[in-house]
């Protein structure tokens, strides 16, 4: 298929149902299909949206384009869970069917209000000259999970001084009102985050541009999320086109965060902010959404995929997945991300790992399939490598190298299967804080791998598209010392 613009914006009802069935069976048959990550029903998935807790359940939506692995006209697809792990597929919840969202129901958030769930999102519209108009829209979901759009926009226009690159509202409660953070671009072409306030959710008033850095935030900020971790404000955001001298990154667009000491509503600022930090030190995380959950945890989930990049699964007609759900905390002014405790419900067969390595390739395992959880604890004086997705001879594999002398860990996917995204480099390196042990907590799921290093001090995520079903070997190499650990096979979600 050649994905021309008219084709990408063809109305949903004009696509034959049989075509969607064909796309669905292509995913089902794929060797790269994940077991416990949220994937598109058909076509493409991107940002997580509306992550929330409502009526006793976790709710999550994602940006969806159902008809192919491209960024066509978007909608929200709804998922529901009791445990943040097993997600039930519901249905398309918001379709691009109004004059205010005709060219895409773009990203947004959700919050429980009374006995309903309030959804706020961006309506993307292209006019005859294909110029963009962005409307900030609302909808209510009831306990039957029926969604009703509010017909008129909640915010009609970007404020003076800002362009129509104006999207991704995140609504949250703050003192006795609601606040909303939204991504924006100044008329001078600089990325910004704006903050609005409201009492009723329909009467949004601009507070101002959020002050959280003295640096220029590229040409556009997407998906800002302001959350409070132990009362400290943390801003997660995607500064597109950020100067790499501000904070080095290699992905096409970065997903970053800053931590501050306090949020000051009067001055619309985050006080004493840290430098910008990469939220994920790997290859493929973008558009992370976080929220303060009613159980006092701060939970996040990201899109595993990047804009404007081609992935090998496109050939099978589908694209991308979401990350597992992570819990955020702060220690020594650093953001830690851990898999939520609920992930344990997936565990099946358990194996204890223990031993020592000399200068050899030690086979830690070769499971039937790449669906497992691996925890390893290594002497921190160790320098060496762990290979995942390796073939028998270890000529192909995802290589994680740790170097105690330099307190670094790197992920090399140059030989990890079908190459992709190579113009952005095949190695990512993160700097660690020295500690007695190096701990790796790894979730592998068919074509994705999430590595939590040193109890979530950093996370490295990568997609891996193996060439051969034999690529399930796990090797440890090149360090002299002891290791202990656990290995679990994991079940499919649901
Ligand atoms: C981020 C993003 C958002 C937008 C959505 C459209 O990946 O570009 O800014 O709302 O995706 O799908």
Boltz pocket constraint, residues with backbone or C-beta under 6 A from the ligand:
constraints:
  - pocket:
      binder: B
      contacts: [[A, 46], [A, 47], [A, 63], [A, 74], [A, 105], [A, 106], [A, 107], [A, 108], [A, 122], [A, 167], [A, 168], [A, 222], [A, 223], [A, 286], [A, 287], [A, 307]]
      max_distance: 6.0
